[in-house]
Amino acid sequence: MFKSVLIAVDGSEHAKKALEVACQLVSKEDATLHILHIPEALTHETTLVWGIGAIAIESSREVLEEAGKSVIERASEAARSMGASHVETHLSKGDPARNILRHAEKLGVEAIVMGSRGLGDFAGLMMGSVSHKVTNSAKCTVISVR
């Protein structure tokens, strides 16, 4: 269906479901799945790491980098077990929406898949969710998975 898809994983159940959808979209043998993880700063001085949990934000850069690598490895293994044969991983830092958009453009992907997870509080109402920002700014197809 698509030759190149970017999936953003962040630790939510929505992201895990989105990974399943992304793997279905790249089921062709020549399609590439790009897995992107951007540790997300939370309001409680922690960083969310998929499949691991929250890590104190004052942790050393090495600890955060190792946790991020673990996230990517787990997502990559899960993607391969779901049939994705060409998987490339990317670890980034900074604003999630901007990073997703930048990676999508740089990689030339045809679609972005992500969970429809919002912040769920007043900050989310004021700033907007990552999925909302990406959907409204991406130059390619965006699939938001609930």
C-alpha positions, 0 to 999 in steps of 0.5 A: 500500500505504502512504500515508506511509513513513519510510526511515532511511538511514545509509550501510550497504548494508542502508540502500540496499536498504531504500530500494529496498523503501521505494520499492516500498511508496510506488509509489502516486501519492499516497504520500509517502516521508520520507527521514531521515538522522542522521549516526552517531558512530563509535568512531573519532572520525568520523561516517558519511555515506551515499555519502560515507564517514567525516568527522572528527568535529572537522569544522566544523558547516558541513562536517557539515551540507553532507555531510548535505545531500548524503546526503539529495540522493543518497537523494532522487534515488535514490528518484525514479529508483526511482519515488517521486514524493512525497519529503520529506527530513529531516536530524537529529542525536542518537540515531538510534533516538530520532530515527527514532521521534520523526520517525515519530510527528511525521509520522504515518507508517504504516511505518518501513523501515530496514536491519537493520544492527547495531553488530556488536561488544560495544557492539552486544550491550550497547546493542542495534542501532538497528533492534532499538530501533525495532522494539520501540518504534514505534507503526507497522509496521516493516520491517527489510531485510537 
